[in-house]
Amino acid sequence: MSSQNIWTCKGVKKDGTPSVSGSHEPFDNFGPNCAVCGLAREEVVGSKTGGGVPPIAIFAGGAVALALLGGVIYFLLPQPPTPTPVAVTPTPTPVAVPTTTSPPTTPTTGSSVNPAAVVTTYRILSDVPNVPSTVANYGGSTTFAPLRSPQIVSLISQAHPGFQLRYVEPTSGKKPGSGTGIRMLLDGQLSFAQSSRSVETAEFDEAKTKGFSLEQIPVAIDGIAFYVNPKLNITGLNLSQIKDIFTGKITNWKQVGGPDLPITLVSRPLSDGGTPEYFHKEVLGGENFASNLQEVRDTTTGIQTVAKTPGSIGFATASEVINQQTIRPLPIGKDGSQAFVSPCGDSSCKTVNNTAFSDNSYPITRRLFIIVKRDGKIDEQSGVAYVNLILSDEGQKLVEQAGFVPIRR
């Protein structure tokens, strides 16, 4: 990126008027609008090629004798008035998104972006400003797979042809997941990461030691769904029963009102992070998985295993469980007094239960995050641009079509 294309904004127009969101620390921008306050480049520096043009005084020396008039003396030409700046896009309206669970961090040198000013709402994908022309490497949580579909990536590319999204698989035999994605972001392998869990304190601290900070921004709501072999005759389970099953205290379905059949447990490894890690912490309370747990590489393998194994049970993000013909999503309840709630939005389970996920009547819901690398460079700009694309009206519709609940409702 040429330094001639970089311009600095402090949240104040060149006439001294602050932006709608107020002044801020100097921030270097690459696009037509400030990523912090939304001011157009012309409002700050006066033109799209650099700073304002200094006044030019043009002097004419001497006098010219004319045959008919006898001579005209040329004086200094007056400087034309400075044209009124025109904003490229209207000042964006802040989005009412839930506060992230990020601990307060001190902005690092060159990365003084105000998070609240970055998360803004736009109508359609093409309205989002300050989207860089670059190849943005991203990856992480397998939960986000539906949002990485070729159709959605193509729509973003059509709106911003220069912004190329490239999914990066982990190397060295590591499996994809939230924890792996955050690790790759910390190691400089990704521009931004997708995570189905919050950033951990140790990860925040490591980022600081490397000269940048991490910010997690929620973009969708998801539920964890349990699925069983379709031949298993069981109405549903409450969270206490689920915990006892996956920790090995309950080993036969007859102990929870089902048939006399041993329980087979299926899960991705805890080390993958994301969904298994969230389940282990929030549902199992940190207790160990049962020793007979069958580990699988991914949700697809898990579904295949449960489909062919009588008495088996697995769990995954709801968007990956719906619309599956070979397994049966299981209704669950918070405790024995609550009615079971299905993760499905209809009888054929073609959609997720948006209503139950939104009003928290479904027992296990969580927020999905984009992890932005606050380094004051192109990675930060790419992450912020992707967040604003997903949080736009059109982006939130894509979130819903992908099987999640929009964070903006």
KAWOMO-V865292 format. One record per backbone hydrogen bond with DSSP energy under -1.0 kcal/mol. CO is the residue of the C=O (numbers start at 0). NH is the residue of the N-H. If there is no record, write none. Layout:
co->CO nh->NH
co->CO nh->NH
This chain:
co->1 nh->4
co->2 nh->5
co->6 nh->28
co->8 nh->26
co->9 nh->23
co->10 nh->18
co->12 nh->15
co->16 nh->12
co->18 nh->21
co->26 nh->8
co->28 nh->6
co->31 nh->40
co->33 nh->37
co->38 nh->33
co->40 nh->44
co->42 nh->13
co->57 nh->76
co->63 nh->71
co->65 nh->69
co->71 nh->63
co->92 nh->120
co->94 nh->96
co->107 nh->110
co->113 nh->116
co->113 nh->117
co->114 nh->118
co->117 nh->119
co->118 nh->94
co->121 nh->392
co->122 nh->393
co->123 nh->126
co->124 nh->127
co->131 nh->133
co->133 nh->163
co->135 nh->165
co->136 nh->190
co->136 nh->191
co->137 nh->167
co->138 nh->193
co->141 nh->144
co->143 nh->146
co->144 nh->147
co->148 nh->152
co->149 nh->153
co->150 nh->154
co->151 nh->155
co->152 nh->156
co->153 nh->157
co->154 nh->158
co->155 nh->159
co->159 nh->162
co->163 nh->135
co->165 nh->137
co->170 nh->173
co->176 nh->180
co->177 nh->181
co->178 nh->182
co->179 nh->183
co->180 nh->184
co->181 nh->185
co->182 nh->186
co->183 nh->188
co->184 nh->187
co->192 nh->370
co->193 nh->140
co->194 nh->368
co->199 nh->203
co->200 nh->204
co->201 nh->205
co->202 nh->206
co->203 nh->207
co->204 nh->208
co->206 nh->211
co->207 nh->210
co->212 nh->373
co->214 nh->371
co->216 nh->369
co->219 nh->367
co->220 nh->404
co->221 nh->365
co->222 nh->317
co->224 nh->315
co->225 nh->329
co->226 nh->313
co->227 nh->327
co->228 nh->231
co->231 nh->233
co->236 nh->332
co->237 nh->241
co->238 nh->242
co->239 nh->243
co->240 nh->244
co->241 nh->245
co->242 nh->246
co->243 nh->248
co->243 nh->249
co->245 nh->289
co->250 nh->262
co->251 nh->254
co->252 nh->255
co->252 nh->257
co->253 nh->256
co->258 nh->260
co->260 nh->252
co->263 nh->312
co->264 nh->293
co->266 nh->295
co->268 nh->271
co->269 nh->272
co->273 nh->277
co->274 nh->278
co->275 nh->279
co->276 nh->280
co->277 nh->281
co->278 nh->282
co->278 nh->283
co->279 nh->285
co->283 nh->286
co->289 nh->292
co->293 nh->266
co->297 nh->301
co->298 nh->302
co->299 nh->303
co->300 nh->304
co->301 nh->305
co->302 nh->306
co->303 nh->307
co->308 nh->311
co->310 nh->263
co->311 nh->228
co->312 nh->265
co->313 nh->226
co->315 nh->224
co->316 nh->319
co->317 nh->320
co->317 nh->321
co->327 nh->227
co->330 nh->236
co->331 nh->340
co->332 nh->238
co->334 nh->337
co->340 nh->331
co->342 nh->352
co->345 nh->348
co->348 nh->322
co->350 nh->344
co->351 nh->353
co->352 nh->356
co->353 nh->357
co->354 nh->358
co->355 nh->361
co->363 nh->223
co->365 nh->221
co->367 nh->218
co->367 nh->219
co->368 nh->194
co->369 nh->216
co->370 nh->192
co->371 nh->214
co->372 nh->374
co->373 nh->212
co->376 nh->380
co->377 nh->381
co->378 nh->382
co->379 nh->383
co->380 nh->384
co->381 nh->385
co->382 nh->386
co->383 nh->387
co->384 nh->388
co->385 nh->389
co->386 nh->390
co->391 nh->395
co->392 nh->396
co->393 nh->397
co->394 nh->398
co->395 nh->399
co->396 nh->400
co->397 nh->401
co->398 nh->403
co->399 nh->402
co->404 nh->220
